[in-house]
Amino acid sequence: MHHSRGKSKNSKIAQAPKQKISYEKKLDPVITEYAVRALNWLRKAAFLMSAPKLDICVEDTGYEIAFAGRSNAGKSSAINALTNQKQLARASKKPGRTQMINFFSLGNPDQRLVDLPGYGYAAVPEAMKIVWQKELENYLIHRQSLQGLVLLMDIRHPLQHFDVMMLEWAYSRKLFVHVLLTKSDKMNRGPANQALLDVKQQLKKMKLDFSIQLFSSLNKQGLEELASVMGGRLNFTLEQSAEFDLALIPEAEADDLAEDSIEEDDESEAFDAEEIEVDPPEQAPKPD
């Protein structure tokens, strides 16, 4: 009786040819040409001036979009990552130290990025907090060139008291707001996406119709989406920028983008600190 033999140890087994693995950086197909060129354009950012009061700010012409948020939300890191400049927006040693309204031109003095003083925490006397709040109100109410806000919130601590106040006030004045949930690298993808969904649902319950995205200065998540939003608000056109290859963007180092302050390292102290209790801007609805 004939028995079939098993394959010997030395028998050759046909194998599918191995495919070469490409490690080239590829653009996500949803990233449009406009977004990529807008990102390149934002990297032309240059410091214009700092102003403690509205009446000595840059001339109120053209278009500008302002970055706002709690003092530990990562504003400086976001601006530096977006513009690919390590020290464009300087992080102070303690949150809340930035007292000025900082203006940056974007290749054209009539197209500007504005860094507003952080709110919600500041290691300064109460009288100084009130002065800052008043100047912030003046800017938001009277600045004619302001096309909208980029409101930054730490993804682990979203919708704090002053965040909600700012959103409700902006909605009441029909001011455009794009929300960044920053430091998304602090969470895995699943929890981060769930946090995004949760905040969207909370905004919907509050009847606040604002765009929102995940963002990380450290791993550059969300740069193109944010650049596209800002380009649209600042009247950026494709003619303003030459072709740009995103693959040429140098990889950021963790030390370069991390806030050089308590903003990134000591959230417990910052979020346990007493918030600034001052009157909201003119006609701003108070949260329940």
C-alpha positions as CSV (number, residue, x, y, z in Angstrom):
1,M,0.0,0.0,0.0
2,H,1.3,3.3,-1.0
3,H,1.5,6.1,1.6
4,S,2.0,9.7,0.8
5,R,5.0,11.2,2.3
6,G,5.1,14.4,4.3
7,K,7.4,17.2,3.2
8,S,10.9,16.8,4.3
9,K,12.7,19.6,6.2
10,N,14.7,20.4,3.1
11,S,11.8,20.7,0.7
12,K,11.3,24.1,-0.8
13,I,8.0,25.9,-0.3
14,A,7.0,28.4,-2.8
15,Q,6.7,31.9,-1.3
16,A,5.1,35.1,-2.6
17,P,7.7,37.7,-3.5
18,K,8.2,40.2,-0.8
19,Q,6.9,43.7,-1.4
20,K,9.1,46.6,-0.8
21,I,7.9,48.8,2.1
22,S,8.0,52.5,1.4
23,Y,8.8,54.8,4.2
24,E,8.2,58.0,2.2
25,K,6.0,60.5,3.9
26,K,2.7,60.6,2.0
27,L,0.0,63.2,1.9
28,D,-3.4,62.3,3.1
29,P,-5.7,62.5,0.0
30,V,-8.1,64.7,1.9
31,I,-5.4,67.4,2.3
32,T,-6.2,69.8,-0.5
33,E,-3.7,71.8,-2.4
34,Y,-5.2,74.9,-0.7
35,A,-4.5,73.5,2.8
36,V,-0.9,72.6,1.9
37,R,-0.2,76.0,0.4
38,A,-1.9,77.8,3.2
39,L,0.4,76.0,5.6
40,N,3.4,77.2,3.7
41,W,2.1,80.7,3.7
42,L,1.6,80.7,7.5
43,R,5.3,79.9,7.8
44,K,6.1,83.3,6.5
45,A,4.9,84.7,9.9
46,A,7.0,87.5,11.3
47,F,6.6,89.5,14.5
48,L,5.0,92.9,14.1
49,M,4.5,94.3,17.5
50,S,3.1,93.8,21.0
51,A,0.5,96.2,22.5
52,P,-0.8,96.4,26.0
53,K,-3.9,98.4,24.9
54,L,-6.2,98.5,21.9
55,D,-5.5,102.1,21.0
56,I,-1.9,101.4,20.3
57,C,-2.4,98.2,18.3
58,V,-1.5,97.7,14.6
59,E,-3.7,99.7,12.3
60,D,-7.2,98.2,12.2
61,T,-7.2,97.2,8.5
62,G,-7.1,94.0,6.6
63,Y,-7.8,90.6,8.1
64,E,-6.7,89.0,11.4
65,I,-7.5,85.9,13.3
66,A,-6.7,85.6,17.0
67,F,-5.6,82.7,19.2
68,A,-7.3,82.6,22.6
69,G,-7.5,80.1,25.4
70,R,-6.6,79.3,29.0
71,S,-3.1,80.1,30.0
72,N,-2.1,76.4,30.0
73,A,-3.9,75.3,26.7
74,G,-0.7,75.4,24.7
75,K,-1.2,78.5,22.6
76,S,2.6,79.3,22.2
77,S,3.3,75.7,21.1
78,A,0.5,75.7,18.6
79,I,1.6,79.0,17.0
80,N,5.2,77.8,16.8
81,A,4.2,74.5,15.3
82,L,1.9,76.1,12.8
83,T,4.5,78.6,11.6
84,N,7.4,76.1,11.9
85,Q,9.3,78.6,14.1
86,K,10.6,77.5,17.4
87,Q,10.5,80.9,19.2
88,L,8.0,83.0,17.3
89,A,5.6,82.9,20.2
90,R,7.5,82.8,23.4
91,A,6.3,80.7,26.3
92,S,6.7,82.3,29.7
93,K,8.0,80.5,32.7
94,K,4.5,80.5,34.3
95,P,1.1,80.6,32.6
96,G,-0.6,83.9,32.5
97,R,2.5,86.0,32.3
98,T,1.8,87.2,28.7
99,Q,0.3,90.7,29.2
100,M,0.4,91.9,25.6
101,I,-1.7,91.5,22.5
102,N,1.0,90.1,20.1
103,F,0.7,90.7,16.3
104,F,2.4,88.7,13.6
105,S,2.2,89.4,9.8
106,L,1.8,86.6,7.3
107,G,3.9,87.9,4.4
108,N,1.5,90.9,4.2
109,P,0.8,93.4,7.1
110,D,-2.9,93.3,6.3
111,Q,-3.1,89.5,7.0
112,R,-2.2,88.8,10.6
113,L,-2.2,86.2,13.3
114,V,-2.8,87.5,16.8
115,D,-1.8,85.9,20.1
116,L,-4.1,87.1,22.9
117,P,-3.2,86.9,26.6
118,G,-4.3,83.7,28.2
119,Y,-7.2,83.6,30.6
120,G,-8.3,81.6,33.6
121,Y,-5.0,81.4,35.5
122,A,-2.4,84.0,36.2
123,A,0.2,84.3,39.0
124,V,-0.3,88.1,39.2
125,P,-2.3,90.4,41.5
126,E,-6.1,90.6,41.1
127,A,-5.9,94.2,39.9
128,M,-3.7,93.2,37.0
129,K,-6.0,90.4,36.0
130,I,-8.9,92.8,35.7
131,V,-6.8,95.2,33.5
132,W,-5.9,92.3,31.2
133,Q,-9.6,91.2,31.0
134,K,-10.7,94.7,30.1
135,E,-8.2,95.1,27.3
136,L,-9.2,91.6,26.0
137,E,-12.8,92.8,26.0
138,N,-11.9,96.0,24.1
139,Y,-10.1,94.0,21.5
140,L,-12.8,91.5,20.9
141,I,-15.6,94.1,20.8
142,H,-14.0,96.9,18.8
143,R,-11.5,95.3,16.5
144,Q,-13.0,95.6,13.0
145,S,-10.4,93.5,11.2
146,L,-11.0,90.5,13.5
147,Q,-12.3,87.7,11.4
148,G,-12.6,85.1,14.1
149,L,-11.0,83.2,16.9
150,V,-9.0,79.9,17.2
151,L,-10.0,78.8,20.7
152,L,-7.6,76.3,22.3
153,M,-8.6,73.8,24.9
154,D,-6.5,71.0,26.5
155,I,-8.2,67.8,25.3
156,R,-8.0,66.5,28.9
157,H,-9.8,69.5,30.3
158,P,-12.2,70.9,27.7
159,L,-15.0,73.4,28.2
160,Q,-13.7,75.0,31.4
161,H,-15.7,78.0,32.8
162,F,-14.1,80.7,30.8
163,D,-14.0,78.6,27.6
164,V,-17.8,78.3,27.7
165,M,-18.1,82.0,28.5
166,M,-16.0,82.9,25.4
167,L,-17.9,80.5,23.2
168,E,-21.3,81.8,24.3
169,W,-20.2,85.4,23.9
170,A,-18.7,84.8,20.4
171,Y,-21.9,83.1,19.3
172,S,-24.1,85.9,20.6
173,R,-22.0,88.3,18.5
174,K,-21.9,86.0,15.4
175,L,-18.1,85.8,15.7
176,F,-16.5,82.8,13.9
177,V,-14.7,80.3,16.2
178,H,-12.7,77.3,15.4
179,V,-12.0,75.1,18.4
180,L,-8.7,73.2,18.8
181,L,-8.5,70.3,21.3
182,T,-4.8,70.6,21.9
183,K,-2.3,68.0,23.2
184,S,-4.1,65.2,21.5
185,D,-0.9,63.2,21.6
186,K,-1.5,62.8,25.4
187,M,-4.2,60.3,24.5
188,N,-4.4,57.2,22.3
189,R,-6.4,57.5,19.1
190,G,-9.6,55.9,20.3
191,P,-9.9,58.0,23.5
192,A,-8.9,61.2,21.6
193,N,-11.6,60.6,19.0
194,Q,-14.1,59.9,21.7
195,A,-13.2,63.2,23.5
196,L,-13.7,65.0,20.2
197,L,-17.1,63.5,19.8
198,D,-18.1,64.3,23.4
199,V,-17.2,68.0,23.0
200,K,-19.1,68.2,19.7
201,Q,-22.1,66.7,21.5
202,Q,-21.8,69.2,24.4
203,L,-21.5,72.1,22.0
204,K,-24.6,70.9,20.2
205,K,-26.5,70.7,23.5
206,M,-25.5,74.3,24.2
207,K,-26.7,75.2,20.6
208,L,-23.2,76.4,19.8
209,D,-22.4,75.7,16.1
210,F,-18.6,75.9,15.9
211,S,-16.0,73.8,14.0
212,I,-13.7,71.7,16.1
213,Q,-10.7,69.5,15.5
214,L,-7.9,67.5,17.3
215,F,-4.5,69.1,17.4
216,S,-1.0,68.2,18.6
217,S,2.0,70.5,18.4
218,L,4.2,67.6,19.2
219,N,3.3,65.2,16.3
220,K,1.9,67.9,14.0
221,Q,-1.6,66.4,14.0
222,G,-4.1,68.8,12.5
223,L,-1.8,71.4,11.0
224,E,-3.2,71.2,7.5
225,E,-6.8,71.4,8.7
226,L,-6.1,74.4,10.8
227,A,-4.1,76.1,8.0
228,S,-7.1,75.7,5.7
229,V,-9.5,77.2,8.1
230,M,-7.2,80.2,8.8
231,G,-6.5,80.7,5.1
232,G,-10.2,81.0,4.4
233,R,-10.8,83.5,7.2
234,L,-7.7,85.6,6.3
235,N,-8.5,85.8,2.5
236,F,-5.5,83.7,1.5
237,T,-5.4,82.8,-2.2
238,L,-3.4,80.2,-4.0
239,E,-1.7,83.0,-6.0
240,Q,0.0,84.0,-2.7
241,S,2.1,80.9,-2.4
242,A,4.3,78.7,-4.6
243,E,4.0,75.0,-4.7
244,F,5.0,73.4,-1.4
245,D,6.0,69.9,-0.5
246,L,4.8,68.9,3.0
247,A,7.5,66.2,3.1
248,L,10.1,69.0,3.3
249,I,8.8,70.1,6.7
250,P,11.5,69.1,9.2
251,E,10.5,66.8,12.0
252,A,9.9,68.7,15.2
253,E,11.8,67.7,18.4
254,A,9.8,67.2,21.5
255,D,11.9,69.8,23.3
256,D,11.3,72.3,20.6
257,L,7.6,72.2,20.8
258,A,6.9,71.5,24.4
259,E,5.9,74.6,26.4
260,D,8.8,75.9,28.3
261,S,6.6,76.3,31.4
262,I,4.0,74.9,33.7
263,E,1.7,74.9,30.7
264,E,2.8,71.5,29.6
265,D,4.2,69.9,32.7
266,D,2.0,70.8,35.7
267,E,-1.7,70.7,34.8
268,S,-2.8,69.9,38.3
269,E,-1.6,73.2,39.7
270,A,-2.9,75.2,36.8
271,F,-6.4,73.7,36.7
272,D,-6.8,73.7,40.4
273,A,-5.9,77.4,40.5
274,E,-8.7,79.9,41.1
275,E,-10.0,81.4,37.8
276,I,-10.2,85.1,37.1
277,E,-13.6,86.2,38.3
278,V,-14.4,89.3,36.4
279,D,-17.3,90.5,34.3
280,P,-17.7,88.9,30.9
281,P,-17.4,91.1,27.7
282,E,-20.3,93.4,26.8
283,Q,-23.5,91.5,26.1
284,A,-21.9,88.1,26.8
285,P,-24.4,85.6,28.1
286,K,-23.4,84.0,31.5
287,P,-23.2,80.2,31.6
288,D,-25.6,78.4,33.9
